[in-house]
Each structure stands twice: as structure tokens, then as C-alpha cells.
Amino acid sequence: MRVLLFCLAGLLVCLQTADSHSLPQKDYDTDSSKHDITNPLNDISGNNSSSDPDNSRGMFNFGSTTFLVRYVTRDDNKVDKSIYAHKNGKAKKVLEDGIAVFDDFPKSRAYLGNKDGIYVYDTETEKLEKYGNLSDNVIGIVKENRSDDLYILTEDHVVYKVIEEGTKKVKVNEAEHAERIALDWDDNLYYIGANDQPYVVASDGAKKIEGLPANPTSVFISRPPIKIKHGAWFMSGKQPYIIYPNASSEPYVFNDQEKLEYEKRIRDLEVIFSQFNNQIEE
């Protein structure tokens, strides 16, 4: 039996297995495919804030709650997965059969997805409620910056826009065979499709992002953790890129301050993982 953890904390995702305390090693799969992500500057849900990037204090802004997903696998089959909320040194299981998390920081809520739809978790009151009436098996979830509308990715790799407080969904036909989804600050929709290639959804269909490696590795897509008004965040291996709504892209290089914030966040996550593992073992 193998235990696999990943931490969803704003725009970082870090993983470690039960028999390893080094960061990072990622073995993540939503459709039985394997991805090895060695850079923890990643996010499965894609976002950490619903505020304008110009109001951001720095690269990594987080609330007091960190979300973790715990996998238990046996013979390469997931036999259990649960979402935990870590706060003030304590981890609390908040949703079973869950994998998708969107932390709506600085608001005190997070949207969680599991096999029977969408839930909202209040990080202050620590209460969980069903959101809307959908019953899809949700493996990805993001929220618009300028509204309360959501986008979800289902287990069969279909993308829907969720409106009217979770009571109605509209299929996004342009996003075909999506593996992950993300929004930028302008609420443009991006997704990773076949062969780990990113696309942007435009009015005239999906457009493949140009200017990226022909064979990207350990890919990841999210809303940017840095202060930019346009474009999403794409990782290939250890190299981050900004990908734009016009389907272009450019590499991104961290400045010294961003590197310091990044390293501090890694240290913080190591403490969280240690606390979490100790509590699970107990």
C-alpha cells in the first residue's frame, strides 16, 4: 500500500510519499496516467486569490488554511482519497472522495470537488456545504475573478461552466480531452489537452499555445502567482512560462525577491507536511 499526499496552497503544490520527507516528488494522476513533477511551484486547481493582481502584496499570498489531498493506493489503484484542511498546526478531513480544490483567498472559502459534485468550505467556521445541485465527478475546479461562476473538469475530461449558484452547467465544447484547467486574471480559460499541450479557449475555438517546448514534461497550468494582468502560468519541467490569450508565450525568470519568497514557502510547507504526517500516524 502506498500513501500519496499533495498540498494545495494557493499557487503551490508539493508532494511527498509516506516513506519520504524530501521535497518535492510528484506522482499525480487523474486518469491513471503518471506525471513526475519535480518543481513544487505548481497548483492543481490553478488559483489562490480572487483579487486584482495589482493589489497583491507579493508572489505568494496565502491564508491560514492549507489544503491537502491524501491518496491511498493499492496495486496502483486508488482505494481512498480525501481532502484535508490544515490550520494552526492541525489537519482536519473535510471531504472524502475529493481531489479538486480552489482556495478563494482572501475570502474565507474554498470550492472543493469530489465524486458527487461541488462543495464550499468556510475556512473560518470550518463548515462544509453542498454547492448547487450538480452531481458530476469533479477532478478540477476554478473560479472566475469577476463573478462567482465556476469552471469544472469532470472525470471524463469534459469542461463545464457552472452558473446560477451551481444549479446549471454549460459544456465548453472548445475544450476537448482536457487534463487540467486554469483561468487568468481576465477570466480567459486555458487547458492542457492531448500530448501535454496547453490551449486557450477563444471565441472561434481553442488555440494551441505557440513558443513552448515541442515535448513538454511535468506540465502544469494555473493562474499566475506573479503580478501580471494578462496571461496564465504554464510549467514545463522546471521552466515557467507566461501564456497569453493570443496563443503566444514567453519564458519567465524569477527575480531575487520572488526566489526568497518561494524558498520561504517551501520551508513552511515542509513544516505542514511533517505535522500532517505525524497526525496521520497517530
N, C-alpha and C positions, 0 to 999 in steps of 0.2 A: 504494500500500500504506500502511496506517495501523497504528501500534502504539499500543495502549491498555494502560495499567497501572492496577491498583488495589491498594491496600495494606490488608491485613487485620491490624490490630494491636490486639488486644483489642476495644475498642469504638469504634475509629476506622476509617473507610475514606476514603482520599484518592486522587484520580485525577489523572493528568496525561497528556497525549499526548506523543508523541516530539518534537513541534515546539513544545512549550510547557512552561515551567518554573514557571508561576504556579499557585498552589493556590487553590481547588480547582475542577476541572471534571470532571463525571462524565457518561459516556455508557455506561451499563451496560445490557446486555440478556442475558436468559437464554432468551428465546423470540422473538427478533427484534423485540421492542418496545423503544422508547427511553425512557430516563428521564434527565432533566437534574437532577443533584443538586449544588447549589452550596454546601451546608454540609458540611464534612468530618466533622462529628460523627455518624458513621454506621458501621454494621457489617453486612457481608453475611451473616455467619454468626450474628451475634447475641450473642456472649459473649466474656468474657475470663477468667473465673475460676470455679472450682467451689467456692469457699469461701463461707461465710455473709457477707452484706454488712456485718454489724456488725464483722467482722474486717478489713474493707478499710481501707487506710491513707489513701486519698484517692479522687479521682474517676477518675483514670487510672492503674491499676497494670498494668505490663507486664513481661514477662520480657525476656531479652536477644535473643530472636529475633522478627523481624517477618516476616510472610508477605505475599508479593505475588503477584498473578496477572498474567501478561503475555498480552495478546491481540495477535495479528497478523491484521488483516483485509484482504481484497482484494475490491473491489466489494461492500462491505457484508456479505461472508461471512467468518466466522471460519475461517481456514486453519490457525491454530495457537493453542493456549493452554496455558500451563504455570504451575505453582505454584513459586515460589522461596522459599527461606528466607534472610533477611538477618540476619547475625550478625557482630559485631565488624568491621563495615565491609565484609564480603564477602557476595556473593549466590551462592547455590547452587541450581541447578534440582533440585527433589526429586520432581516428579511431572508428567508430560505429560498433556495432555487433562484437566486438573483445573481446577476453579473454586471448589469448596466447601471452606471451612476453618473448623474450630472449634479455637481455641487453648485447651487445658485448663490454662492458667496458674492457680495457681503450680506445678502438676505439669509435669514436663518432657516433655509430649507434646502432640501436636496430631492431630486427626482430619481427614483430607483425603478429599474425594470426587472421583471422576473417572468416565469413561465405563464403567468395568468394576467399580465398587463402592467400598469404603471401605478406606482405608489409615491406619496410625498412624505418625507421625513422631516420633522421640525427639529433642528439641531439644538434649540434652546429648551423646548419642552420634552424632547426625546419621544415624541408621539408619531406613530406611523398611521397613515390613512390611505385608502384606495383613491386613486385619482381617475375620475371619469368611470367609464364602464367598458373599456376595451379589454379583451382577453387574449391578445397576441402574446406570443413568447418573445420578449424583447431582449435583444443582446446588445443594443446600442441606443443611446438617448442623448439628445442635445436640445437646448432651449434657445429661442430667438432672443436677441439682445433688446429689441424694441417692443416686444409683446410677450405674452405668456404662451404663445404657440410653441409646440414641440415638434421635433422630427424623431422618429424611432426607426431602428433597424431590427427586423424580425429574424427569427432563426432560419427562415428560408431565404434570407438575403434580399428582402424587399424593403424599400424605404417608403414610409408614410409621413405626411404632415398631419399632426394631431391638433385639432382646433376645438373651439367651443367647450373649453374646460375638460377636455379629454373624452367627450361624448361622440366625436366624429373624427374620422380619418380619411385622408385623400392620398391615394397612391401617387408617388413620384415616379412616373413612367420612365423618365430620362435616366434614372439611376439603376443600371442593370447589374445584377450579380454583385451587389455591394458587400464589402467585407467590414468596412468601418465608415463612419460618417463624421463630419465636422461642419461647423459654421464659422465664418469670420465675423468681425465686429459689425459689418454691414449686412449680416444675415444671408450672405451668399452660401449656398450649400455645396460642399465638396464630399467626395467619397473615394475610397480605394476600391478599385474593381479588379478585373482579371489581371493576372501576372503582376500583382502588387503595384499597379499603375494608378496614380491619382487623376481624378476628373473634377471639373467644375460644372455644375448644372446651370445652363443658360436658357434664355427664352426659346432658342432654336435648337435645344438639345444639349446633351452632355459633350464637353470638350476635354480631350486629353491634355494634361499639363505638359508643356514643352520645356526643354532645357534641363531635364533631370537625367540621372544615370539610366542607361538602357535597361539594365538589370538591377533594380534597386533591391537592397537587402534590409531585413529587420525594419520594415516600414511602419510608419506611424503618422497619423494626421490629427490635427486639433486646432482650436482657436489659439492664436499666438499668445505666448506668455510675455511678450515684449510690447512696447508702446508703439504700435503701428496702427493706422486707421484702416488700411486696406490689405486684404490677403490673409491666407491661412498658413498654418505651420505644418511642414512635412519633414519627417526624418527618414533618411536612408543611411543605415549603419549609424555612424556617429556624426554624420553631417546634417545639420539643419538647413532647411530652405524656406523661403517665403514663396508661396504660390499664389498667384493673383487671379482675379475674376476674368481677365482677358486670356487666361490659359498660359501665361508666361510664368517664369520663376527666376529666382536668384539665390545663391548661397547666402547664409547668414553667419557672421562671425561675432561671437560674444565679446563685449568689452570687459575691462578688468572688474568693474563693479558687478556686472552680471555673473562673472565667474565666481566671485566671492559669495554672492547670494546663493548661487547654485550649490557650492560646496557646503554652505551652512545648512541648506535644506536637506542635503544628503545625510549630514550628521543627525539632524532632527529625525529623519525617517529611520535611521538605524536604531535610535532610541525607541521609537514607536514599535518597530518590529520586535525588538528584544522584549519589551513589555508585553506585546501581544502573544509572543511565543510562550513566555513564562506563564501567562494566564491560561492559555490553552492546555499546556502541560499539566497545570494544577487541576 
